[in-house]
Amino acid sequence: MPKALIVIDLQNDFCPGGALAVAGGDELARTINAMMDDFDAVVLTQDWHPAGHASFADNHPGADPFSLVQMPYGPQVLWPRHCVIGSTGADFVPGLDVSGADMIIRKGFRASIDSYSAFFENDHKTPTGLAGYLRERGLTELTFVGLAHDFCVAWSAIDAAKLGFAARVIESATRAIDLDGSKGAAQQAMRAAGVTLS
């Protein structure tokens, strides 16, 4: 069956030195580049936020980064400002072979709603268009790598399984934030949804 590699948010702001750094994130580019030829398609996702994004803690006076607030679509972690449209932090890490990508999906560009998943905004209803693209190309087996394991990678893989795709996460090609046990919770949620962890 046709296979796609989905590379989640391998961007400067999620790597050491970035605004929302994930330890070891900068180690992944070479590993992921080496995988690309094994797939029929490669899709890159890119966190892409306007400066006034509702998920940024500094847009909520008095709120601390990593605190939780209620949004109309449910609970939302308030993050340090990151991956602002057009910024260096939003760029893909320099070592990533962007030329190997068939498609780039930008997510989180609506100011009032965050988007962890490559398939939906955080309301779980507003689609990014990725599912339609994959289906039109007949790509049914999806492998997820990138950042961060316990947020955008996990949400993407779970949504893929719910949408009927065969979903797998190669954990050695991801890194986690692990905020208050979020990595273990993500692994449990992915397994429960039918995602293969390898």
SVG drawing of the C-alpha trace seen along z (x, -y; Angstrom):
<svg xmlns="http://www.w3.org/2000/svg" viewBox="-17 -42 39 44">
<polyline fill="none" stroke="black" stroke-width="0.4" points="0.0,0.0 1.2,-3.5 3.0,-5.1 3.6,-8.7 6.1,-10.1 4.6,-12.9 7.3,-15.1 5.7,-17.2 7.0,-20.7 10.8,-20.3 11.2,-24.1 13.8,-26.3 11.6,-27.4 11.1,-23.8 14.9,-23.0 17.6,-24.0 18.0,-27.8 14.3,-28.3 11.4,-29.8 9.8,-26.5 12.8,-24.1 12.4,-20.4 15.6,-18.8 17.4,-16.9 15.0,-18.2 18.0,-19.3 19.2,-15.8 16.4,-14.5 16.9,-16.1 19.6,-13.7 17.6,-10.6 14.4,-11.9 16.2,-12.8 17.5,-9.2 13.9,-7.9 12.5,-10.0 13.4,-7.7 11.5,-4.8 8.1,-6.5 5.9,-7.3 5.3,-10.8 6.7,-13.2 4.6,-15.8 6.0,-18.5 3.9,-20.4 4.8,-23.9 3.4,-25.6 2.5,-29.1 1.1,-31.6 0.1,-35.2 1.7,-37.5 -1.7,-37.9 -2.4,-34.2 -4.7,-33.2 -2.3,-30.4 0.5,-32.8 0.8,-33.4 1.9,-37.0 -1.4,-37.8 -3.1,-37.0 -2.1,-39.7 -0.9,-38.1 -0.9,-34.5 2.1,-32.3 3.5,-30.2 2.4,-26.5 -0.7,-27.5 -4.1,-26.2 -7.0,-28.3 -10.5,-27.5 -11.1,-28.4 -14.5,-28.0 -13.1,-24.7 -11.8,-23.4 -8.7,-23.6 -5.7,-25.3 -2.1,-25.3 -0.7,-28.9 2.7,-28.6 5.7,-31.0 5.4,-33.0 6.7,-30.7 6.7,-30.0 5.4,-33.5 4.6,-33.8 7.7,-34.9 10.1,-34.6 13.3,-32.7 11.8,-30.6 9.1,-29.4 11.6,-28.2 12.4,-24.5 15.6,-23.5 18.6,-24.1 19.5,-20.4 16.1,-19.2 15.9,-18.2 12.9,-20.4 13.4,-19.5 12.2,-16.0 8.7,-17.2 5.7,-16.7 3.6,-19.0 3.9,-21.5 0.8,-21.9 0.8,-25.1 -1.3,-25.0 -2.2,-27.3 -2.6,-30.3 -6.1,-31.2 -5.6,-33.6 -8.4,-32.4 -7.6,-28.6 -4.5,-26.5 -3.7,-23.5 -1.6,-20.6 -2.9,-18.0 -1.8,-18.0 -5.5,-17.1 -7.6,-19.4 -7.6,-22.6 -8.0,-22.0 -11.8,-22.2 -11.4,-18.7 -13.7,-19.9 -11.9,-22.5 -9.8,-20.4 -6.4,-21.4 -7.0,-19.6 -4.3,-17.0 -6.7,-14.0 -8.2,-14.9 -4.7,-15.3 -3.6,-11.9 -6.8,-10.2 -6.7,-11.7 -3.1,-10.3 -4.2,-6.9 -1.7,-7.2 -3.1,-5.0 -0.1,-4.1 1.2,-7.0 4.4,-7.2 4.8,-10.2 8.1,-11.7 9.2,-15.1 8.2,-17.4 6.9,-17.2 6.1,-13.5 3.5,-14.2 1.6,-17.1 1.6,-17.6 2.9,-14.2 0.5,-12.3 -2.5,-14.4 -1.7,-13.9 -1.3,-10.2 -4.5,-9.8 -6.5,-11.8 -5.0,-9.7 -6.1,-6.5 -9.6,-7.9 -9.8,-8.9 -9.1,-5.3 -5.5,-5.6 -2.9,-3.1 -0.8,-5.2 2.6,-4.6 5.0,-6.7 8.7,-6.0 9.5,-7.1 13.3,-7.3 12.6,-10.0 10.6,-12.1 11.4,-14.1 8.9,-14.9 8.3,-18.0 7.0,-15.7 5.1,-18.3 3.7,-16.8 3.8,-13.2 2.5,-14.2 4.7,-11.7 3.3,-8.6 -0.2,-9.9 0.4,-10.4 1.7,-6.9 -1.3,-5.5 -3.7,-7.6 -2.0,-6.6 -2.1,-2.9 -5.8,-3.2 -6.5,-4.8 -4.8,-2.0 -1.6,-3.8 1.5,-1.6 4.5,-2.8 7.9,-1.5"/>
</svg>
